[in-house]
Amino acid sequence: MPTPIERNPLTTEQKMQLDEDLANVEERLRDIAVLMRICHGDGSQVVVRADETAAALQRLKWELERAEQRRMRRANPA
């Protein structure tokens, strides 16, 4: 049977950097989506892919929030 891998939570500095990086990516994706709409039109596949990318980033952010909530519940059981 495989040995479980020990996982460590992000440090405060890492969490702050990750939040900043994700905010920067989100801002750039918004800029890209606007540019793609201007260049290719609302219904183009390019715009659809840009929107899908932004949606994927949002799902990542939500999952990171859920993971943090689960970690906090394990660390502080009621």
Residue frames as a rotation matrix with the C-alpha (Angstrom) as fourth column:
MET 1
0.588 0.809 0.000 0.00
0.809 -0.588 0.000 0.00
0.000 0.000 -1.000 0.00
PRO 2
-0.028 -0.630 0.776 1.43
0.515 -0.675 -0.528 3.44
0.857 0.385 0.343 -0.90
THR 3
-0.420 -0.207 -0.884 2.57
0.887 -0.302 -0.350 5.69
-0.194 -0.931 0.310 1.90
PRO 4
0.694 0.709 0.124 0.46
0.720 -0.682 -0.131 8.84
-0.008 0.180 -0.984 2.27
ILE 5
-0.296 -0.765 0.572 2.25
0.711 -0.576 -0.402 12.03
0.638 0.288 0.715 1.28
GLU 6
-0.110 0.197 -0.974 2.42
0.853 -0.485 -0.195 14.68
-0.511 -0.852 -0.114 3.96
ARG 7
0.093 0.239 0.966 0.86
0.740 -0.666 0.094 17.94
0.666 0.707 -0.239 2.77
ASN 8
-0.525 -0.305 -0.795 1.73
0.766 -0.575 -0.286 21.31
-0.370 -0.759 0.536 4.23
PRO 9
0.631 0.775 0.014 -0.50
0.721 -0.581 -0.378 24.38
-0.285 0.248 -0.926 4.05
LEU 10
0.236 -0.498 0.835 0.73
0.556 -0.636 -0.536 27.55
0.797 0.590 0.127 2.41
THR 11
-0.526 -0.424 -0.737 2.61
0.834 -0.425 -0.351 29.93
-0.164 -0.800 0.577 4.62
THR 12
0.359 0.649 -0.670 1.09
0.503 -0.740 -0.447 33.38
-0.786 -0.176 -0.592 5.17
GLU 13
-0.255 -0.558 -0.790 3.58
-0.421 -0.671 0.610 34.85
-0.871 0.488 -0.063 2.71
GLN 14
-0.955 -0.087 0.285 2.82
0.184 0.581 0.793 32.18
-0.234 0.809 -0.539 0.11
LYS 15
-0.127 0.988 0.088 -0.93
0.928 0.150 -0.340 32.73
-0.349 0.038 -0.936 0.52
MET 16
0.326 0.196 -0.925 -0.53
0.079 -0.980 -0.180 36.49
-0.942 -0.015 -0.335 0.10
GLN 17
-0.622 -0.635 -0.459 1.62
-0.445 -0.196 0.874 36.00
-0.645 0.747 -0.160 -3.00
LEU 18
-0.802 0.391 0.453 -0.83
0.569 0.730 0.378 33.48
-0.183 0.560 -0.808 -4.45
ASP 19
0.211 0.929 -0.305 -3.76
0.748 -0.354 -0.562 35.85
-0.630 -0.110 -0.769 -3.88
GLU 20
0.109 -0.266 -0.958 -1.84
-0.324 -0.920 0.218 38.67
-0.940 0.287 -0.187 -5.57
ASP 21
-0.873 -0.488 -0.014 -0.82
-0.202 0.335 0.920 36.46
-0.445 0.806 -0.391 -8.49
LEU 22
-0.502 0.763 0.408 -4.38
0.828 0.560 -0.028 35.22
-0.249 0.324 -0.913 -9.01
ALA 23
0.391 0.624 -0.676 -5.70
0.389 -0.778 -0.493 38.79
-0.834 -0.070 -0.547 -8.92
ASN 24
-0.269 -0.590 -0.761 -3.14
-0.519 -0.577 0.631 39.80
-0.811 0.565 -0.151 -11.53
VAL 25
-0.944 -0.027 0.328 -4.04
0.221 0.687 0.692 36.86
-0.244 0.726 -0.643 -13.76
GLU 26
-0.081 0.996 0.046 -7.73
0.869 0.093 -0.487 37.68
-0.489 0.000 -0.872 -13.39
GLU 27
0.309 0.138 -0.941 -7.12
-0.075 -0.983 -0.168 41.30
-0.948 0.123 -0.294 -14.38
ARG 28
-0.657 -0.631 -0.412 -5.05
-0.489 -0.059 0.870 40.27
-0.573 0.773 -0.270 -17.41
LEU 29
-0.760 0.441 0.477 -7.73
0.594 0.770 0.234 37.77
-0.263 0.461 -0.847 -18.49
ARG 30
0.296 0.875 -0.384 -10.35
0.577 -0.484 -0.658 40.54
-0.762 -0.027 -0.648 -18.33
ASP 31
0.026 -0.377 -0.926 -8.13
-0.498 -0.808 0.315 42.74
-0.867 0.453 -0.209 -20.50
ILE 32
-0.915 -0.391 0.097 -7.59
-0.148 0.551 0.821 39.90
-0.375 0.737 -0.563 -22.97
ALA 33
-0.369 0.859 0.355 -11.32
0.812 0.484 -0.326 39.15
-0.452 0.168 -0.876 -23.14
VAL 34
0.419 0.488 -0.766 -12.10
0.098 -0.863 -0.496 42.81
-0.903 0.132 -0.409 -23.90
LEU 35
-0.342 -0.653 -0.675 -9.47
-0.655 -0.349 0.670 42.90
-0.673 0.672 -0.309 -26.61
MET 36
-0.918 0.006 0.396 -10.71
0.222 0.836 0.501 39.64
-0.328 0.548 -0.769 -28.14
ARG 37
0.056 0.998 0.011 -14.30
0.721 -0.032 -0.693 40.95
-0.691 0.047 -0.721 -28.18
ILE 38
0.329 0.001 -0.944 -13.15
-0.345 -0.931 -0.121 44.10
-0.879 0.366 -0.305 -29.97
CYS 39
-0.530 -0.709 -0.466 -11.05
-0.701 0.056 0.711 42.17
-0.478 0.703 -0.527 -32.50
HIS 40
-0.997 0.007 -0.080 -13.18
-0.033 0.870 0.492 39.07
0.073 0.493 -0.867 -33.08
GLY 41
-0.282 0.958 0.058 -16.74
-0.616 -0.227 0.754 39.84
0.736 0.177 0.654 -31.98
ASP 42
-0.101 0.320 0.942 -18.83
-0.987 0.089 -0.136 38.48
-0.127 -0.943 0.307 -29.12
GLY 43
0.765 0.588 0.264 -19.72
-0.557 0.809 -0.189 35.14
-0.325 -0.002 0.946 -30.67
SER 44
0.343 -0.685 -0.643 -16.27
-0.690 0.280 -0.667 34.12
0.637 0.673 -0.376 -31.86
GLN 45
0.745 -0.153 -0.650 -14.53
0.360 0.912 0.198 31.00
0.562 -0.381 0.734 -30.62
VAL 46
-0.374 -0.913 0.162 -11.63
0.380 -0.310 -0.872 33.16
0.846 -0.264 0.463 -29.47
VAL 47
-0.356 0.329 0.875 -13.95
-0.717 -0.696 -0.031 35.03
0.599 -0.638 0.484 -27.10
VAL 48
0.750 0.630 -0.203 -15.58
-0.395 0.672 0.626 31.79
0.531 -0.389 0.753 -25.97
ARG 49
0.345 -0.709 -0.616 -12.13
0.622 0.664 -0.416 30.39
0.703 -0.240 0.669 -25.07
ALA 50
-0.616 -0.538 0.576 -11.15
-0.031 -0.714 -0.700 33.60
0.787 -0.449 0.423 -23.26
ASP 51
0.099 0.751 0.653 -14.37
-0.857 -0.268 0.439 33.40
0.505 -0.603 0.617 -21.22
GLU 52
0.809 0.163 -0.565 -13.76
0.021 0.952 0.305 29.71
0.587 -0.259 0.767 -20.49
THR 53
-0.176 -0.957 -0.230 -10.27
0.513 0.110 -0.851 30.53
0.840 -0.268 0.472 -19.26
ALA 54
-0.564 0.057 0.824 -11.65
-0.542 -0.778 -0.317 33.20
0.623 -0.625 0.470 -16.91
ALA 55
0.546 0.828 0.126 -14.26
-0.694 0.363 0.622 30.71
0.470 -0.427 0.772 -15.68
ALA 56
0.512 -0.447 -0.733 -11.56
0.404 0.879 -0.254 28.11
0.758 -0.166 0.631 -15.02
LEU 57
-0.608 -0.738 0.295 -9.62
0.125 -0.455 -0.881 30.63
0.784 -0.499 0.369 -12.97
GLN 58
-0.152 0.638 0.755 -12.74
-0.865 -0.456 0.211 31.39
0.479 -0.621 0.620 -10.92
ARG 59
0.795 0.435 -0.424 -13.27
-0.234 0.863 0.447 27.66
0.560 -0.256 0.788 -10.29
LEU 60
-0.042 -0.894 -0.446 -9.65
0.526 0.360 -0.771 27.39
0.850 -0.267 0.455 -9.11
LYS 61
-0.669 -0.195 0.717 -10.18
-0.365 -0.754 -0.546 30.29
0.647 -0.627 0.433 -6.70
TRP 62
0.341 0.872 0.352 -13.37
-0.832 0.105 0.545 28.71
0.438 -0.478 0.761 -5.33
GLU 63
0.705 -0.108 -0.701 -11.64
0.185 0.982 0.034 25.35
0.685 -0.153 0.712 -4.87
LEU 64
-0.447 -0.894 0.005 -8.74
0.309 -0.159 -0.938 27.01
0.839 -0.418 0.347 -3.05
GLU 65
-0.382 0.406 0.830 -11.27
-0.783 -0.619 -0.058 28.66
0.490 -0.672 0.555 -0.71
ARG 66
0.710 0.690 -0.141 -13.01
-0.540 0.662 0.520 25.33
0.452 -0.293 0.842 -0.06
ALA 67
0.294 -0.691 -0.660 -9.67
0.429 0.713 -0.555 23.63
0.854 -0.120 0.506 0.59
GLU 68
-0.688 -0.537 0.488 -8.77
-0.126 -0.573 -0.809 26.33
0.714 -0.619 0.327 3.12
GLN 69
0.053 0.802 0.595 -12.15
-0.921 -0.191 0.339 25.95
0.385 -0.566 0.729 4.83
ARG 70
0.778 0.192 -0.598 -11.68
-0.075 0.974 0.215 22.15
0.624 -0.122 0.772 5.05
ARG 71
-0.184 -0.941 -0.283 -8.19
0.412 0.188 -0.892 22.64
0.893 -0.281 0.353 6.47
MET 72
-0.606 0.006 0.795 -9.50
-0.557 -0.716 -0.420 25.08
0.567 -0.698 0.438 9.09
ARG 73
0.498 0.852 0.163 -12.30
-0.763 0.341 0.549 22.67
0.412 -0.398 0.819 10.10
ARG 74
0.579 -0.362 -0.731 -9.77
0.326 0.924 -0.200 19.85
0.747 -0.122 0.653 10.55
ALA 75
-0.499 -0.859 0.114 -7.49
0.288 -0.288 -0.913 22.10
0.817 -0.422 0.391 12.58
ASN 76
-0.887 0.257 0.384 -10.32
-0.461 -0.535 -0.708 23.44
0.024 -0.805 0.593 14.79
PRO 77
-0.577 0.727 -0.372 -13.00
0.382 0.643 0.664 20.75
0.722 0.241 -0.648 15.16
ALA 78
-0.277 0.580 0.766 -16.10
-0.650 -0.700 0.296 22.01
0.708 -0.415 0.571 16.92
